[in-house]
Amino acid sequence: MDIYSRKQRILNGVRTRLETWLMHSFTASSGLQISCLAIAIFRSRDLFEATLSNSFFVHSALQLSEAYYMTDCDLTANNDISMFLNVSTQVLPTNVEYFFSRCAVHTRVLLLIAVLLVVVSFANHLLLWMDVPKIQYNFVVLRRDPLPVFQIALAVAGLFQCSTVKKDNWLLNEYLLVCDPLVSHHFHRAAPYSELVFAFVGTLIIIGVNVIVAVVVRLRDDPGDDYLNSEGRNVPRDAQVVGGEWTGADITMPQQLRMEGNVSATTAAGRSIFPNSDEREMQFVDPKSFVSSRM
């Protein structure tokens, strides 16, 4: 988001040091998100290859490692699920595939949220660097302003999803610890996805700093108001009448950007602001007398 209001941006003309510093922080945020997402994907791929006989990223039949199907595996755990506390859950070799598939779905949703966050953040930061407030195609208008809101929503959703994935992996780790303690440390080590948590929190921190700076800057007195309203900066009154030719030397730059009609509309009674133009007296003709003369 822009830290300056529209009038402040017009007065500054170019980006200030503070604005440039924030732009570089946005670029660092995008780099952080891409790096953390790549680390999470590669870690997940390596760990799930050791757990599954099939691929984790494509549609295929579920085939777990033999460690999940040992006959003496039986785990009863109490954990919190959504708004419910101390929910009893029993994991057996007959239903372990359900718990693993649920964990895999939650992990894919987490990675999808991270990918969407990278795309939205990159689009927002690219439009900021290009100073493009909106993209319009015929009647379709895509504005840049809602993108930070989407970033915040995705980052918060990603943090909640990380917590869900962590609980699923904890349950399966406990199950494998009961089955065979020697192989338990080889599985589900990707959770709690600390790199993604770091990316989500970093995104929220940078957006929060941007919001605080924008509020502080916009609450300050706008120096442009005093500059435009100060005495002696207005258009000379005598230069608007026939008495002398006005060259516009005393007008300020923001006033020059106004429409010429706002300056030329002021006239004195019975006089023209254009001394070189032909002075023609306007006479009022009564329509009734004109009609009666024709009759």
N, C-alpha and C positions, 0 to 999 in steps of 0.2 A: 504494500500500500504506500501511497505518497505521504510523506511527513509534512509537506507544505500544502496550504490551501491554494486555490486557484489564483487569488490575487498575489499571494506570496511568490508563487512560481513565476508570474509575469514580472514581478519586481526584480527577482533574482536574475532571470534571464537564462542562466546556466546552472548546472548542478553545483551545490556547495560541497565543501569537504565532508560535512556530516552526511549528506545524502550519498556521496561517493563511498564513504566508509560502510554505510548500511548496504549499498549495492554489492560491495565485495563480500560482506557477511552473508548475503543471500547466495552468492556463488559458492562460498564455502559450505553453506548448508546443503546445496544440491550435490556437491561432491561428497559430503559426508553421507547423504542418503544413498547415493549410488554405491559407494564403497561398502557400507553396511549391508545393503541388499545383496551384493555379490558375495560377500563373506557368508551370509546366512544361506544362500542358495547352494554354494559349494559344500558347506558343512552338512547341510541336510542331505545332499546327494550322496556324500561319502558314508554317512551314518545309516541311511536307509538302504544303501547297497549291501551293507553288512547285515541288515535285518531282513530284507525282502529278497525273494528269488526273482521277483518281477520288478519292473520299473515303477518308481514312485510318481513320476511326472506324466505318465501316459495311462490311458484307459486299458486295464488288463485285469486278469484274475488275481485274487489275493493269495499269495503263497508266503507264509511266514517261515522263519527259521525253526529248526527242530526244537530249540530250547523252549519255545512257547507251548509245545504239545506234550510235555512230560506228564505222566499220569499222577505223580504225587504233588502237582502244583495246585494249590488251593489258597486263595487270599480273600479275606474279608476285611474291608477297610471302611472307616467312617470319614467322610469328607463333606465339605460344604458345596452344594450345587445350587447356583443362582441364589434365590432368597431363602433356601432351606438349609438348616444346619444339621450336622451329624447324620448325614444320609448314609445308611449301610449299603455297601456295594460288595458283591461277591464275584471274583474273577476266577474262572475255571478254564481248563483247556478247551471246553466246548463253546465258550462264549468269548474267548480272548480275541477272536477275530473282529467281533463287534467293537470292542473297546479300542483296538488298534485302528480300525477303519475310522472310528469317530475322531481319534487323535490325528489321523492323516488328513481328514477333511478340515479340521480346525487349523492344522498347519498350513494347508493350501490357502485357506481364507486369509490367514495372517500374511503369507507371502503376497497374495493378491492386493491386500491393503497397502503393503509396502510398495508394490509396483505402482499402484494408483497415486500414492503420495509422491513418488519420484516424478511421475508424468505431470501431475498438477503443479508441483513446485517448479519444475523446469519450465513449463509454459508461463507461469506467473513471472518468474525471474527473467525470462527472455523478453516478455512484453515490457517489463520495467526497464530493462536495458535499452530496448528500442523506443521507449517512451510512446507506446501505442496504447491508448486507453480503451479502445474497443476495435472489434473486427466486424465489419458489416458486409453482408452479401444480400443484395436486394432488400427484402423486408426482414431478414434474419440479422439480429444484432447480438454479438457475444461481447459482453463487457468484462473487463479485467477485475473489477472491484469484488465480485463474489469469490474469486479464487483463493484469497487468504482464509475465508470462512471454510471452504472445502479442505484446505490444508489442516486447519485446526480440528475439524471433524474427523478426518482420516487419522491424524496423529492420536487423538483420544481413543478412537475405535481400535487402533493398533495396540495401544497399551492394555486395553481390556482383553483383546484377543490374545496377547502374550500371557496374561494371567490364566486364561482358559487352557491354552496349550501347555503351560507349566503344570497345571493340575492333572491333565491327561497323562503327561509323561511321568509324573510322580507315581501315579497309580500303576502304570506298566512297569516302572522300575521296581516298585515294591513286589509286584508279581514275579518278576524275574529273579529278585533276590530270594524269594521263597523257593523257586524252582532250582536254580543253580547259581550260587553266589559268584562263581568263577566267570560267568559270562554276563552278569548283570551290568558291568561297567562298560560293555561294548555297545549298548543300545540306549537310545533316547538321551544322548548327551547333548543334543542340540538345544533343548530347552534349558533355561528360559529365554533363549535368544537375546542375550545381553546386548549384542550389536544393534538389533532392531530397537530395543528399548532405548539405547543411547541415541539412535537416529530420531525416534519419535520425541524424546525429551528435548533434544537439541533443536528440533524444528519449533516446538512450543516456546522454548526460551528465546530464540531469535525473533519470532513473531511478537512475543511479549515485549521485548526490548524495542522493537519497531513501534508498537502501539504506544508505549510510554513516551518515547521520543516525539511521536506525532502529537500527542496530547499536550506535552510541554511546549512544543514549538507553536502550535496553533493557539494556545492560550496567551501567548505573548502579544504585546501591542504591535500591530502591523505598522512599520515605519512608512509604508506607502500612503497610508491615510493622512498622516501629518504632512507628508510631502505634497500631496495633491491639494489639501485644504489650507495650506499656509498662505498668508497674505503676501502679495507681490508675485505669486506664481500664476495668478489668473490672467486671463486675456485683458489687456488694457481696454478700458471702456471707451476712451476717446478714439481708439483705433477702429472702432466698429462703425463709425459714422463717416460722413463725407469729409469732415475736417482734415483728414490726413490719410495717406496711404499706409496701410499696415502690412508689414512683411512677414509677421508671424515669428519674429526672433525671440519674443518673450514667452512663447508657449512652451510648455514642458513636453517631454517625449511621450508620457502616457496620454496627454491631451491630444497630441498629434495623431494618435491611433484612433481617436474618435472619428465619427462620421463628420464630413464637412458640413452637413446640414445642421448639426448641433451648434456650430460656430456661426454659420452664415444666416441663421434664422433670426437673429436679434437685429432689429433695425430701429432707428429713431423715427419719430412721427414725421411723416412727410418727406423723409430722406431715404436714399438708397445707400447700401453698403458698397456698391460698385461705382466709384466715382467716374470711371471712363465710359460707363454705359449711358445710353440715351435716356434722359429724364423725360418721362412721359406721364402726363397727369391723367389719372383715372377718373372718369366722370360716371356718375350714376344716372341711368336712364330709367324713367318710370315706365313699366310695361303698359299701363293704362293709357298714358298719353300717346304712346307709340301706336296703339291699336286705334284710338280715336282719330288720330291724324290720317290713318289709312282709310277710314270710313268717310 
